[in-house]
Amino acid sequence: MRLPAVFSAMSNIAAGYALAGGDLSTSTKLLWLGCAVLASVGLYLSGMIWNDVFDRAADEFERPERPIPSGAISPKAAGRLASALMLAGILFAAALGMGGVIIALLIAGAVFAYDGLLKETFVGPGAMGLCRLLNVLLGAAAVGMGTTGDVLPMHLMPAIIYAAVMGVYIGGVTWFARTESQQSGRIELIGAAIIINGAILLFAAALGGAFSAEWFPDVGPVRALICYAALAFSLNMRIGRAVKEPTPRHVQTAVRVLLLTVIVLDAAAVYAASGNVVAAGITAALIVPTVALARRMAVT
């Protein structure tokens, strides 16, 4: 299930929720947010398992230590678990109203499209990015739920812009990681790095008021520039090492850092949207279980 990475899916929900104007003022709102988190967890873990089910033939040669090719679990058993998790995700999303159901079904469709059809094509990274984009919107769908016919408040542009940022970023990370189990090509890594940096720059531009000064009035261009510089420096150090020596070890290390940065981005988005240090801190703290579990099991 690549359990360490699931915490970045949770942080996506927190970011989408905060950017759509959600708060933690009542137990009911906490319940809606909890349903969105559980929906995201179910869908994400299901997608990871389906990935291994569809990849089992290739994994016999490239990653024989994975559960299915190693014989630790059968493809049928893995498929049953993946189906149960996906169904659970959709059911938790249903608690958010029609908007939650629609987004969950779109995520499920994108998961099967990526795992079963598109992974090895040139649109594969875009399909994975779409999954993350929709995941952020699932968090936004938890805002204002509880009345019949509620749908995602699409007019709330900060959440939509950030969802696009996350989609582009994960698309770039997916491209960067496409050949992580073997020697990667420098041109492909550089192309992916450009996309990743473009996503970070788009996020900083949104924080700095490039789209609307009313979205994040307490941030401003100077703080946004500092945020961009810090993120870009940290990421590009790892990316640069991987480009210089594109071996599996260096590329996989860079990918782990890139995935951890998802949580950092989400925490920054939570703080920018709400000004709530506690909420942003809880979101950022998801790095702790991610790193702890990454020492014991696979991240990618």
Secondary structure, DSSP 8 states (H G I E B T S, - for coil): --GGGHHHHHHHHHHHHHHTT---SSHHHHHHHHHHHHHHHHHHHHHHHHHHHHTHHHHHHH-TTSHHHHTSS-HHHHHHHHHHHHHHHHHHHHTT-HHHHHHHHHHHHHHHHIIIIITTSTTHHHHHHHHHHHHHHHHHHTTT-SSTT----TT-HHHHHHHHHHHHHHHHHHHHTTTTTS---HHHHHHHHHHHHHHHHHHHHHHTTSS-TTTSTTTHHHHHHHHHHHHHHHHHHHHHHHHHS--HHHHHHHHHHHHHHHHHHHHHHHHHHH--HHHHHHHHTTHHHHHHHHTTS---
